[in-house]
Amino acid sequence: MFRSYLRLLCFAFGLLVGVQAPSVIDQYAKRVDAHRLEAEKNFSGFRLIAEQMFHGDVDALIEHHRRSGDAVFKREADTIEQNYLRLQMLSSEWQAMQGSLMHRLVHVAFKANRELLRETLDAYSYTVPLTAAAILCGLIAALMAALLVETLFFGIMRLLRSAMDSVHRRKALR
């Protein structure tokens, strides 16, 4: 009986966690897009200068700043480069969030930018969306949780029985 309740509890927990997945993905994608748009706006002046002076080559603009005789200009190269690299990273994240639900789920689970994911989770508000994607994710997570606990439970029980049988055999041989 305990095993049945444990299985139900794991299933319910997996279901509740699983239905959150599409919402977390959606909120992560929105956060990435917001940061990307802000980064593009902040970088637009440098991009315009690169277009006008270096045929759109931002790396040439950065290198020009680095080779300058002016110390302030040289130090500005690092700031431009950091902003450019951040914009590239955000654009890459945004692109990754344009795929299918499964592609986005795998990306957020294994390849997401940790800083942006932490921001998303810190600001996340739990919801129970009743979309097809949320229900599917919930059922899959619920089944996986129930199967995992069931497998672990049986595995531990089998090990304990094996150990107890071994102890009883040793005692019987003495």
N, C-alpha and C positions, 0 to 999 in steps of 0.2 A: 504494500500500500504506500509506504514511504517513497518507493521508487516512482510510483505513478504520480504522486504529488510533485516530486522533484522534477520529473519530466515535464509536467504541466507548467511549473514555475519557470523552468528554463525556456520553454516554448513561449510563454507570455513575455518574459524578459527579452528574448530574441525578437519577438514581434514588435515590441515597443521601441527597441533600439533600431531595428530595421526600417520601420516607417519613417524614422528621422533622416535616413541617408539621403533621399532626394532633396530634402529641405536644407541639409548641411551643404550639399553640392551646389544648390541654387544660391545660398547665401555666400558661399566661397566665390562662386563665379561673379556675383554682383560686386563683391569686395575687390576682386581682381580688376574688374572693369572700371570701377571707380578710381582705383589707384592708377590704372593705366591712363585713363583720361586726364587725370591731374598731372601725371608725369609728362604726357604729351604736351599739355598746355604750358607747363613750366619749361619744357625743353624747346618749345617752338621758336624762340628767339635764336637759339644756337643753331637750330636746323636751318632757319632762314639765312643766317650768316654763312653756314656751310654751303647752302645752295648758291648764294650770290658769289662767294669768294673761292670756293673749292669744288665746284661742280657737284655739290651734294655730298661730298666725302667728309663725314664727321670726324673720322680718324685723322684726316689731314688738318682739320681745324684744331684738334687736340694737340697734334704734333707741332703745329705752328705756335701755339701757346707755350709749349714746352721749350721750344728753341728761342723764345723771345729773350731779349736782354733785360726786360723788366721783371723784377722778382714777383711782383703782384700778378702779372700776366702768367708767369710760370706756374705759380701756385693755383691759379684759376683752372689750369689744365686738368688737375686732379678732380676738381669739382665738376667740370664738364664731363669728364670721363665717367665719374661715378653716376651722374644723372643719366648719361647715355646707356651705361650698363644696366641700370635699374629699369629704364624704359624698355630695353631689349628683353630683360627677364620678364617684365610684366606683359609684354606683347606675346612672348612665348607661352606664358601661363594662360593668357586670354585665348590664344589659339587652341591650346589643349582643352579648354572648356567648351569648345564649339562642336565636339563630337557627340556620339551617342551616349545615353545614360550609362551604359556599361563602361565605355571608354573614360567618361568623366569620373565614375566611381573608382575605377582602378587608379586613375591619375591622382585623385584626392587622397586615396588610401596609401599610395606608395611613392608618388613623385611630387606631391604638392610642395609649394614653397612653405617651409615650416613657420616662418614669421607670419605670413598671411593666414595660414591655417590656424595658428594660435589666436590671432586677432578675431577670426571668424568664430572659433569655439568660445572665446571669452565673451563675445557679444551675442552668442547664439540664444535665441528664444525658442524653447521647445514647442513644437506644434504636432498635431496629429492630422496630417493631411490625408484625405481619402481619395487620392489619385490612384490610377492604375499602377503607376511606377512605385508609389509608396507602399501599396498593398503587396505588390510583387516582392519588393526588397524586404518588407517585413516578414512575409512568409518564408522567404529563403533564409533570412537571418534566424528566424525562429526554428526552422528545421535543422539548420546547422548547429545552433546552440543545444537543442535537444539531443541531437545525434552525438555531439561532442561530449556532453555530460554522460550520456548513456554509455558511450564507448569508454570513457574514463572510469565510470562507476564499475562496469563489468571488468575492465582491466585490473583495477585495484582489487576488486573482490576475487578475481582469479589468482592474482599474486598472493593475496592473503591466504586463500585456501591452499595454494601450493605450498606456502611456507608452513602452514599449520599441519598439512599432511606430512611434510618432511620431518617436522618435529615429532609427530606421533610415530612415524616409522623408526626414527632413531631411538625413541623411548622403548618401542616394542622390541628392537634388536638387542637392547641391553639386558 
